[in-house]
Amino acid sequence: MGQEPASTFFSHVKPGDTEYKAGGLRDFFLYRDLGIAGATNGKVIAHLVKANAPPTDGTGWHYHVCDFQIVVMMKGWAKFMYEDKVTLVETGDVVHQRPGMVHYLFDYSPDMEYLEIVSPADFGSVSAPAATEDVPHVTPWK
C-alpha cells in the first residue's frame, strides 16, 4: 500500500490559511475551502459554509448530482425540508443526504455554520419540483 503511486496528497489547512468567500453555490452563504478538492484531485470537496444574509426564499427545491454528501452542523441551526419532512439540524448533528434526495434549506440562524463533504468535488445541483407546498415560514433575525 505504501509503495503505490499517490492519487491524493497530504493537506493541512489551518484556520488562517483560507478565508470565507462569496461566490459559492448560494449568494446568501459564505464558503471556506478546506483544500480537500485539490488534495484528492477532485474526488471530494470539503468546505465550511456560514450564513451571510437572513433567509428569504432559501435554496429552493433541488437535489445534488453526487455519490456522497454529509453535513455536520458546527454552529447554530438550519431547517431543511427533506422531501416532505421538516428537519431541524442543530449544532453537533450530522446528516447524510442520499444521492438525488430532493431537499430545501429554508431557514437558518445568523450564526449557522456547517461542514459539507461531497463527492465528487464538482457535484451538480439541479432544481426539482416541490415535494410539498407546506413549507413553514422563516424565523426573522433580530
Secondary structure, 3 states (H helix, E strand, C coil): CCCCCCCCCCCCCCCCCCCCECCCCCCCEEEEECCHHHHCCCCCEEEEEEECCCCCCCCCCEEEECCEEEEEEEECEEEEEECCEEEEEECCCEEECCCCCCEEEEEECCCCEEEEEEECCCCEEEECCCCCCCCCCCCCCC
